[in-house]
Amino acid sequence: MAAKEIKKKQSFQAPASSDEKKKALEMAIAHIEKTYGKGAVMKLGQTDNLNVEHIPTGSMTLDMALGIGGVPRGRIVEIYGPESSGKTTVALHIAAEAQKLGGEVAFIDVEHALDPVYAQALGVNIDNLLVSQPDSGEQALEIAEALVRSGAIDVLVLDSVAAMVTKSEIDGDMGDNHVGLQARLMSQALRKLAGIANKSKTSVIFINQLREKIGVMFGNPETTTGGRALKFYSSVRLDVRRVETLKQAGEMIGNHVRVKVVKNKVAPPFKEAEFDIMFGKGISREGDVLDLAAKEDIIVKSGAWYSYKGEKIGQGRENAKKYLADNPAVFDEVELLVRNKYLNPDAEDEKENEEPPAEAKKTAKDKKESDK
C-alpha cells in the first residue's frame, strides 16, 4: 500500500519546457471543462467581464458618482440610510429604468408598505412588476433565490433587510432572545445569491435601515442590520441622507438628498451625488440636469438668474426647473449636452474632431492668402 502511494507521488513530473507546460495546462483545462462544463476556467481578458454592464439609476449625478453610468448588473447592491431619506425611491427609479430597457423586475416587499400609486408616478410599470409579500425572512430569501436562478429577472429589490423576521422568532413569544439569527440567515443566503446573480446578470438590491451601537464613545455609532455579510458581498453600497427640505411659498414640496458611494468594486468609491426628490414625483430630472448644466456653463448662472443661449429662463432654481419642465424641447437639448459632456465624452470628442464646414475652410484659406 505504501509502495503504491510512493509510486503515485513519484509518477508526477513537472513539465520542463514551456511547450510542455502549455500542453499540460491545456490538458488540465480540457479535463476541468469536461467535468464542470465549458467556461469553468477561462482567461479574464477573453471574457465579457471587461466592460461592466449597468442599469441607470434615474439620476444623472448618481450615475456619474457610480462611475459606470448606473448600478452594475450581476452584482449585489445595498442602499441604506435613515428613515424617509429616499432609499425606496432610488430603488424604484432603478426598477423603472430597467423596465424602460425591456427588463423584468421583481420587488420583494418584506415591509408590506409598497405604494403602487407612488411607484407608478415614478415611472414603474406596475402591470409588469412582480411583487411578493413574504411572511418570513426565510421565505423572502428563498423567493429571491428562485427568481434570480430563473435567469429572467434583470433587477430584484428586497425592501428591507431590517424587516426580515426568522421563523423561530415568529413562532416564539415576545421578549424571547434571538441573537444572531438574522445575521446567520443573511450570511447563508448571500453565499448562494452572489454566484447565481453573477451568472444571471441580475442586479440584486437590498434596502437596509440604520441602527446604533450601544456604548460607542468615539467614532460613528451607526451600523446596518443583518450582520456583516451584506457589507462584504455588496459590490456597491449607497448611503442615502436627507440634506434639507425644499419649500415653495411656505409649502414643503420635496427633499434635497445626498447619496455617498461608500463602497464600489467596479469604479473608484467615495464619490457623492446630490439631487432633489419631489413628493409624489420622485427624482427631479430637471433639477439634476440644471445643476450639472450650470456647473459646466451650458446654462449660465448670474446671481439668482439662470440663462440659456443668452435668454433668461428663470429667477431662482425652482423657477429655472419649472421652465425646463414646461419646455421639454429645451430640456432634451440641455440634457443631451450634459450627457455628452459627462457620460459620453467620446461623442464630444468626435464632434470636436469632425471636419469643419466648407465656409470655415474658405475663411481659413482666405486668411492664409492674406498673410502671404
PEDA-V987004 format. One record per run of one state. SS is the DSSP state (H for helix, E for strand, - for the rest). FROM is the first residue (numbers start at 0). TO is the last residue. Records with the same first field share a line. If there is no record, write none. Layout:
BEGIN
SS = FROM-TO + FROM-TO
END
This chain:
BEGIN
- = 0-0 + 11-16 + 36-42 + 46-52 + 55-58 + 66-69 + 72-74 + 81-85 + 100-103 + 109-114 + 121-128 + 132-135 + 150-153 + 159-165 + 171-179 + 200-201 + 212-220 + 224-227 + 233-234 + 248-249 + 264-270 + 278-280 + 283-283 + 295-298 + 302-303 + 308-309 + 315-315 + 326-326 + 342-343 + 353-356 + 371-371
H = 1-10 + 17-35 + 43-45 + 59-65 + 86-99 + 115-120 + 136-149 + 166-170 + 180-199 + 228-232 + 284-294 + 316-325 + 327-341 + 344-352 + 357-370
E = 53-54 + 70-71 + 75-80 + 104-108 + 129-131 + 154-158 + 202-211 + 221-223 + 235-247 + 250-263 + 271-277 + 281-282 + 299-301 + 304-307 + 310-314
END
